[in-house]
Amino acid sequence: MIESFHISGKMTKPTFLYGSERSRFDHRFHPAFAAFERPQVRTYDQYLEQVDIKHVMDQPVATVLKFALDLFSQAKLNLEKLEKLLPEDPEVPSLLKVAKTNAVVAKLAAGGHKADSKEAPEFDFSAHRHFPTVRLR
């Protein structure tokens, strides 16, 4: 969904004064997992290949948002299953709320809701501390 906001000009990609994406990757993953033999530790180049979304950049914004809707809907289904397996886990309901809310936002945005707005979306971390719900403005 974030990429659709970049494509539509509602958000710009951040530039970092200190460090780079590669240095952050190396700092986070290399020392911690270097001692493990299996599974093999991914290199930064393998990571880039895995997360490459250049093919998405050529798509219309509505197509990217429909893709986001599919992913949030899949997350919702999986979290509903997980909620039945782990009814006592306090984190699952908050993640489920994020997935449901963001699926609705992606569906509205894909349908053209607030398409002519140039304001950046708002990210609300009140439901979960790491995964925000998105609000169109």
C-alpha positions in Angstrom: 0.0 0.0 0.0 2.9 2.3 0.8 4.2 2.0 -2.7 0.9 3.1 -4.2 1.2 6.3 -2.1 4.7 6.8 -3.5 3.5 6.2 -7.1 0.5 8.7 -6.7 2.8 11.3 -5.2 1.1 11.4 -1.8 4.4 10.3 -0.1 8.0 10.6 -0.9 10.7 8.0 -0.1 12.8 9.1 2.9 16.5 10.0 2.5 18.7 9.1 5.4 21.4 11.4 6.7 23.3 8.6 8.4 23.7 5.1 7.1 22.1 3.3 4.2 19.7 0.5 3.7 22.6 -1.9 3.2 24.4 -0.8 6.4 21.1 -1.2 8.4 20.6 -4.7 6.9 24.2 -5.7 7.8 23.9 -4.3 11.3 20.6 -6.1 12.0 21.2 -9.5 10.5 24.8 -10.3 9.9 26.2 -10.5 13.5 23.2 -12.1 14.9 22.9 -14.9 12.5 26.5 -15.4 11.3 27.0 -18.4 13.7 24.1 -20.4 12.2 24.7 -22.9 9.5 21.1 -23.7 8.7 19.2 -22.0 7.2 21.8 -20.2 5.2 22.0 -16.5 6.0 20.8 -14.3 3.3 23.1 -11.7 1.8 22.0 -8.2 1.1 21.8 -8.8 -2.6 19.5 -11.8 -2.0 17.4 -9.7 0.2 17.1 -7.0 -2.5 16.2 -9.6 -5.1 13.5 -11.0 -2.8 11.9 -7.6 -2.1 12.3 -6.1 -5.5 9.1 -4.4 -6.5 10.1 -2.6 -9.6 7.5 -4.5 -11.6 4.9 -3.0 -9.3 6.0 0.6 -10.2 4.8 0.1 -13.8 1.2 -0.8 -12.6 -1.6 1.7 -12.1 -2.2 2.8 -8.5 -5.5 0.9 -8.4 -3.8 -2.4 -9.3 -1.2 -1.9 -6.6 -3.9 -1.2 -4.0 -5.9 -4.3 -5.1 -2.7 -6.3 -4.5 -2.4 -4.7 -1.1 -6.1 -5.6 -0.5 -5.4 -9.2 -1.3 -2.5 -9.4 1.0 -4.4 -7.7 3.9 -7.3 -10.1 3.3 -5.0 -13.1 3.4 -3.5 -11.8 6.6 -7.0 -11.4 8.1 -7.9 -15.0 7.2 -4.7 -16.3 8.7 -5.0 -14.2 11.9 -8.6 -15.4 12.4 -7.4 -19.0 12.3 -4.6 -18.1 14.7 -7.0 -16.4 17.0 -8.9 -19.7 17.3 -5.7 -21.6 18.1 -4.4 -19.0 20.5 -7.4 -17.4 22.1 -5.3 -16.1 25.1 -2.7 -14.3 23.0 -3.3 -10.6 23.4 -1.4 -9.6 20.2 -3.5 -11.5 17.7 -6.7 -9.4 18.1 -4.7 -6.2 17.6 -3.0 -7.6 14.5 -6.4 -8.7 13.2 -7.8 -5.2 13.7 -4.8 -3.8 11.7 -5.4 -6.3 8.9 -9.1 -5.7 8.7 -8.8 -1.9 8.8 -6.1 -1.7 6.2 -8.0 -4.1 3.9 -11.0 -1.7 4.0 -8.7 1.3 3.4 -7.0 -0.5 0.5 -10.4 -1.3 -1.0 -11.7 2.2 -0.6 -8.5 3.7 -2.1 -8.5 1.2 -5.0 -12.1 2.4 -5.7 -10.9 6.0 -6.0 -11.7 7.2 -2.5 -9.7 10.4 -1.9 -7.8 9.8 -5.1 -7.5 13.5 -5.9 -6.1 14.3 -2.4 -2.4 15.1 -2.3 -2.2 14.8 1.5 0.0 12.0 2.8 -1.9 9.2 4.6 -1.9 9.1 8.4 -0.4 6.1 10.2 -2.0 5.2 13.5 -0.1 3.0 15.9 -2.9 2.8 18.6 -4.0 -0.7 17.6 -0.5 -2.2 17.4 2.8 -0.8 18.4 4.7 -2.0 15.3 2.0 -2.2 12.5 -0.1 0.9 11.9 -3.6 1.3 10.5 -3.7 3.6 7.6 -6.0 6.6 7.3 -6.6 8.4 4.1 -6.7 12.2 4.3 
